[in-house]
Amino acid sequence: MKYRTRIYHTGEQKAEMWDRWLRVETINSTGRAFDRGHSSISGQFERAGGIRPCAWRIDNYHLNTGT
């Protein structure tokens, strides 16, 4: 049996997955769009509880810690 190598999705790909989720597309169709099975796509949604995670932001105050 040939195993597929692990694919790490980019932020852009994850955003596309969440957009498809919000358009109420099935996980199977989303998996086909990324050439993956539904089980590898569903993990993205399960970890977040089905709610799109917010984008991380860092304030300038935290970036300027040397002053």
C-alpha atoms as an extended CHARMM CRD file, in Angstrom:
* protein
*
        67  EXT
         1         1  MET       CA              0.0000000000        0.0000000000        0.0000000000  PROA      1               0.0000000000
         2         2  LYS       CA              1.3480000000        3.4070000000       -0.9370000000  PROA      2               0.0000000000
         3         3  TYR       CA              0.9690000000        6.1320000000        1.6700000000  PROA      3               0.0000000000
         4         4  ARG       CA              0.6130000000        9.7690000000        0.7700000000  PROA      4               0.0000000000
         5         5  THR       CA              3.0550000000       12.2350000000        2.2080000000  PROA      5               0.0000000000
         6         6  ARG       CA              1.8280000000       14.7720000000        4.7020000000  PROA      6               0.0000000000
         7         7  ILE       CA              0.7190000000       18.0550000000        3.1790000000  PROA      7               0.0000000000
         8         8  TYR       CA              0.8280000000       21.2350000000        5.2050000000  PROA      8               0.0000000000
         9         9  HSD       CA             -1.7990000000       23.6410000000        3.9340000000  PROA      9               0.0000000000
        10        10  THR       CA             -0.9010000000       27.2780000000        3.4650000000  PROA      10              0.0000000000
        11        11  GLY       CA             -2.9410000000       30.0460000000        5.0220000000  PROA      11              0.0000000000
        12        12  GLU       CA             -4.4720000000       30.7380000000        1.6360000000  PROA      12              0.0000000000
        13        13  GLN       CA             -5.5800000000       27.1200000000        1.2500000000  PROA      13              0.0000000000
        14        14  LYS       CA             -7.0440000000       27.0650000000        4.7580000000  PROA      14              0.0000000000
        15        15  ALA       CA             -8.9600000000       30.2470000000        3.9800000000  PROA      15              0.0000000000
        16        16  GLU       CA            -10.3820000000       28.5720000000        0.8640000000  PROA      16              0.0000000000
        17        17  MET       CA            -11.4460000000       25.5770000000        2.9610000000  PROA      17              0.0000000000
        18        18  TRP       CA            -13.2570000000       27.8320000000        5.4180000000  PROA      18              0.0000000000
        19        19  ASP       CA            -14.8990000000       29.7600000000        2.5780000000  PROA      19              0.0000000000
        20        20  ARG       CA            -16.2170000000       26.4930000000        1.1780000000  PROA      20              0.0000000000
        21        21  TRP       CA            -17.4020000000       25.4880000000        4.6650000000  PROA      21              0.0000000000
        22        22  LEU       CA            -19.3210000000       28.7760000000        5.0030000000  PROA      22              0.0000000000
        23        23  ARG       CA            -20.9000000000       28.2230000000        1.5610000000  PROA      23              0.0000000000
        24        24  VAL       CA            -22.1660000000       24.8940000000        2.9780000000  PROA      24              0.0000000000
        25        25  GLU       CA            -20.2320000000       22.7350000000        0.5340000000  PROA      25              0.0000000000
        26        26  THR       CA            -19.6810000000       19.1560000000        1.6010000000  PROA      26              0.0000000000
        27        27  ILE       CA            -16.3930000000       18.0240000000        3.0690000000  PROA      27              0.0000000000
        28        28  ASN       CA            -16.1540000000       15.4590000000        0.2740000000  PROA      28              0.0000000000
        29        29  SER       CA            -16.3130000000       18.1460000000       -2.4270000000  PROA      29              0.0000000000
        30        30  THR       CA            -13.7860000000       20.2790000000       -0.5520000000  PROA      30              0.0000000000
        31        31  GLY       CA            -11.4510000000       17.2980000000       -0.3170000000  PROA      31              0.0000000000
        32        32  ARG       CA            -11.7690000000       16.6680000000       -4.0430000000  PROA      32              0.0000000000
        33        33  ALA       CA            -10.8720000000       20.3070000000       -4.7400000000  PROA      33              0.0000000000
        34        34  PHE       CA             -7.6030000000       19.8060000000       -2.8420000000  PROA      34              0.0000000000
        35        35  ASP       CA             -6.9940000000       16.2600000000       -4.1330000000  PROA      35              0.0000000000
        36        36  ARG       CA             -7.3600000000       14.8880000000       -0.6210000000  PROA      36              0.0000000000
        37        37  GLY       CA             -9.7980000000       12.6310000000        1.1620000000  PROA      37              0.0000000000
        38        38  HSD       CA            -12.5430000000       13.9880000000        3.3460000000  PROA      38              0.0000000000
        39        39  SER       CA            -10.8400000000       12.6950000000        6.4800000000  PROA      39              0.0000000000
        40        40  SER       CA             -7.7930000000       14.9110000000        5.9590000000  PROA      40              0.0000000000
        41        41  ILE       CA             -9.9570000000       17.9900000000        5.4180000000  PROA      41              0.0000000000
        42        42  SER       CA            -12.3380000000       17.4040000000        8.3210000000  PROA      42              0.0000000000
        43        43  GLY       CA             -9.4790000000       17.7480000000       10.8200000000  PROA      43              0.0000000000
        44        44  GLN       CA             -9.2240000000       21.4400000000        9.9750000000  PROA      44              0.0000000000
        45        45  PHE       CA            -12.8250000000       21.9460000000       11.0120000000  PROA      45              0.0000000000
        46        46  GLU       CA            -12.7900000000       19.6120000000       14.0110000000  PROA      46              0.0000000000
        47        47  ARG       CA             -9.8450000000       21.3570000000       15.6770000000  PROA      47              0.0000000000
        48        48  ALA       CA            -11.7020000000       24.6690000000       15.5140000000  PROA      48              0.0000000000
        49        49  GLY       CA            -15.0570000000       23.2220000000       16.5020000000  PROA      49              0.0000000000
        50        50  GLY       CA            -16.5770000000       24.2150000000       13.1610000000  PROA      50              0.0000000000
        51        51  ILE       CA            -15.9920000000       27.9120000000       13.8410000000  PROA      51              0.0000000000
        52        52  ARG       CA            -13.5050000000       29.8000000000       11.6780000000  PROA      52              0.0000000000
        53        53  PRO       CA            -10.5220000000       30.8770000000       13.8030000000  PROA      53              0.0000000000
        54        54  CYS       CA             -9.7740000000       34.5890000000       13.9710000000  PROA      54              0.0000000000
        55        55  ALA       CA             -6.6900000000       35.9830000000       12.2890000000  PROA      55              0.0000000000
        56        56  TRP       CA             -3.7440000000       36.5540000000       14.5980000000  PROA      56              0.0000000000
        57        57  ARG       CA             -2.4760000000       40.1080000000       14.9120000000  PROA      57              0.0000000000
        58        58  ILE       CA              0.4740000000       41.5280000000       16.8020000000  PROA      58              0.0000000000
        59        59  ASP       CA              0.3080000000       45.1130000000       17.9960000000  PROA      59              0.0000000000
        60        60  ASN       CA              3.2160000000       47.4480000000       17.3170000000  PROA      60              0.0000000000
        61        61  TYR       CA              3.6510000000       47.8000000000       21.0790000000  PROA      61              0.0000000000
        62        62  HSD       CA              4.6630000000       44.1490000000       21.3340000000  PROA      62              0.0000000000
        63        63  LEU       CA              6.9830000000       44.4030000000       18.3480000000  PROA      63              0.0000000000
        64        64  ASN       CA              8.9030000000       47.3250000000       19.8830000000  PROA      64              0.0000000000
        65        65  THR       CA              9.9710000000       45.6030000000       23.1090000000  PROA      65              0.0000000000
        66        66  GLY       CA             13.5850000000       46.8390000000       22.8270000000  PROA      66              0.0000000000
        67        67  THR       CA             12.7510000000       50.4390000000       23.7000000000  PROA      67              0.0000000000
